[in-house]
Amino acid sequence: MTKDWEDRMAAAWATFDDYPEERAADFRAVIDALVAELPDDSPVGPFEQACAWDSTGRSDKAVPLYREALARGLDGYRGRRAKIQLSSSLRNVGQPEEGVKLLTPELDAPSDELDDAVRATLALCLSSLGRDREGLSLVLGALAPHLPRYQRSMANYARALVNPAD
């Protein structure tokens, strides 16, 4: 991958909203054409294709591609995105427990701008499993630092939802 390729991929994604639902296949074709430029064993290719399928409402098609990207060694920022998006897609196809297993270790990963997305997606997976208190705890914990006031109170409430003795 070159900077030029990355720039063209970013430009393609910047046009996503220009494709109405009935032209979803056209958008995926744009992504496929860029992916075709990558080496056959690149983990980035299936990741970008998974994103395209996912973004056009086809979680079922995205799941195996996210898995392939991760199996090929996708890591770093894209790897974390793949785990978040795969977990969301798994939830959408009725496998939220697998999403929980995939994202739970991400709570202890080095912090980055995706932390809140990890917590939000994990909360949705937990809710789909009837574990709403745990999900709400994650969401409140993620929200608390962004509040202009009450950060400590909200963080304490978040902990109390799952550890009432605290």
C-alpha positions, -999 to 999 in steps of 0.1 A, spaced: 0 0 0 12 34 -9 1 68 3 -15 73 -31 -35 41 -27 -45 52 8 -56 86 -5 -76 70 -33 -93 47 -8 -101 76 15 -115 95 -15 -137 66 -25 -151 64 11 -157 101 10 -181 95 -19 -201 69 0 -231 91 6 -233 98 -31 -245 62 -37 -281 57 -29 -292 22 -17 -301 10 -52 -265 18 -62 -248 0 -34 -232 -25 -58 -216 4 -77 -199 16 -45 -187 -19 -37 -173 -21 -72 -152 10 -66 -138 -5 -34 -132 -39 -52 -112 -21 -80 -89 -5 -54 -86 -38 -35 -76 -55 -67 -44 -34 -67 -32 -50 -35 -12 -82 -31 -34 -112 -30 -25 -120 6 -30 -84 20 -52 -83 51 -63 -48 41 -82 -60 10 -108 -81 27 -111 -55 55 -120 -28 30 -144 -51 12 -160 -61 45 -165 -24 53 -182 -18 19 -205 -48 24 -213 -37 60 -219 -1 50 -243 -11 24 -264 -31 48 -250 -66 43 -235 -77 76 -239 -113 64 -214 -107 36 -191 -87 58 -185 -112 86 -164 -137 66 -143 -109 51 -136 -93 85 -126 -128 98 -103 -133 68 -87 -99 73 -80 -107 110 -68 -142 101 -43 -127 76 -29 -105 104 -47 -72 102 -35 -53 132 -31 -18 145 -58 8 140 -75 -11 111 -73 -43 132 -91 -27 160 -117 -12 136 -122 -47 122 -129 -62 156 -154 -34 164 -171 -38 130 -171 -76 131 -187 -75 165 -214 -52 153 -220 -74 123 -221 -105 144 -247 -89 165 -267 -80 134 -266 -116 122 -277 -130 156 -243 -139 171 -238 -112 198 -221 -136 221 -192 -139 197 -191 -101 195 -188 -100 233 -159 -125 232 -141 -105 205 -145 -71 220 -141 -78 257 -102 -80 255 -103 -46 237 -113 -30 269 -77 -36 281 -60 -27 248 -39 5 246 -62 35 246 -70 53 214 -98 72 197 -117 40 192 -122 33 229 -158 47 230 -167 28 199 -155 -4 215 -176 2 246 -207 13 225 -205 -18 203 -199 -41 232 -228 -25 250 -251 -33 221 -239 -69 220 -245 -73 257 -279 -58 254 -287 -83 227 -279 -110 252 -302 -95 279 -272 -80 298 -285 -45 298 -270 -34 331 -235 -43 319 -241 -25 286 -254 6 303 -225 6 326 -201 6 296 -220 34 279 -221 56 310 -184 49 316 -176 60 281 -198 91 283 -186 103 317 -153 119 306 -171 139 279 -196 156 303 -189 192 313 -198 182 349 -207 151 369 -179 130 354 -171 114 388 -207 108 397 -215 92 363 -183 70 365 -194 59 400 -229 51 388 -215 31 359 -194 10 383 -224 6 406 -245 -9 379 -223 -40 377 -208 -38 412 -236 -27 436 -214 -30 467 -190 -3 455 
